[in-house]
């Protein structure tokens, strides 16, 4: 299943944030280029401008992303993710959120507010294989 990995990255960029720093962080940390993102401009609840970034990467690029992501996380964070596989997985998609400001500063911290949303998808045909499959994926970094 590891060869069928797909990663989706979603980022909301507010008017007060520098989008170029976000693009630069993804390129520096994960080798994901600005061109890999689709950019959509919209308005927030209070009519404030918001930019929505979305990237979908597959196969080797997705594997490399996961290796780099896990390489930047502490062993404790990786263990927590593995322990939370069942809670973080919906329809063969593992959900994790990263602190956007820490990403811009060059480090990776799992957080639930003001985040970069990451979904790691791989086909899982039997729900009882979810923990085993994602545990194997998370161990490719070691």
Secondary structure, 3 states (H helix, E strand, C coil): CHHHCEEEEEEEEECCCCHHHHHHHHHHHHCCCHHHEEEEEEECCCCCEEEEEEEEEEHHHHHHHHHHHHHHCCHHHHHHHHHCHHHHEECCEEEEEEEHHHHHCCCCCECCCCEEEEEEECCCCCHHHHHHHHHHHHHHHC
